Amino acid sequence: MSGQAPVSPLEAHLGYWLRFVSNQVSHAFALKVAARDVTVAEWVVLRELYGQDAVVPSMLAERLGMTRGAISKLADRLVAKQLVTRTIHGDDRRYQVLALTDTGQALVPELSALADQNDAEFFGHLDASQRAAIQEALQDIVRRHGLRSVPVE
């Protein structure tokens, strides 16, 4: 086996540490929103609808980097939970808009507070410059690689 490059340990990879932290942060947040009977993906849709009158599902899919089918399934679940309304306009059943119900509108600030709490639990010990440096580095990676899909799980 001489001549082969040495095999680097897992811990030598920045991706390993990003995934390690990401998994823990995501899991903790998923548990928090699950206590409100919402998934992380549903939270993302609810937050995107917050403050909007009504949104066409295809526009929502575009903004979130999701497929129309995924948005449709999420909308179905949120309609069933009475957090979102789906209104069909005119004779064309394909033209629909989504909007938060009053219950959905009231829930978003609660879920946002859970997101803030989760961030504080994992990153609150960092000073502002450390947080800004991490965020700037990650946003640079997103830009450089043209990443578009919003993380939902």
C-alpha positions, 0 to 999 in steps of 0.5 A, a space after each residue: 500500500 505504499 505510494 497511497 495518500 494517507 487517509 485523513 481522519 473525519 475530524 480533519 474535514 470542515 464539512 464533518 464539523 458543519 454537519 455535526 453542529 447542523 444535525 444537533 441544531 436542526 434536531 433541537 429545533 425540530 423537537 421545539 416546533 414538534 411540540 407545537 405540532 409543526 415540522 421544520 418544513 411547515 415552519 419554513 412555509 408558514 414563515 414565508 407566508 407571514 406578512 403576505 396577503 396571499 401567495 401563489 404556490 409556484 412562487 412559494 416553490 421558487 422562493 424556497 427552492 422546492 418543487 411544486 409537489 413538495 409545496 402542494 404536500 406541505 400546503 395540504 398538511 397546513 390546510 388540514 391543521 387549519 394554519 393555511 387557507 387555499 383559495 381557488 380563483 375563477 374556473 381554473 382550479 390550477 390557479 390557487 393562492 395560499 394564505 395564513 389563517 388567523 391561527 397560523 398568523 398567531 403561531 408564526 411569532 411563537 415559532 420564531 421565538 423558538 428559532 431565536 431560543 434555539 439559536 441562543 442555546 447553540 450560539 449564544 456563547 459566541 460574541 457578535 464578531 464570531 457570529 458575524 464571521 461564521 454567518 458571513 463565511 457560510 453565506 459566502 459558500 452559499 453564494 459561490 456555489 449558487 445554493 438555493 434550496 432552503 434547509 427544511 430538514 
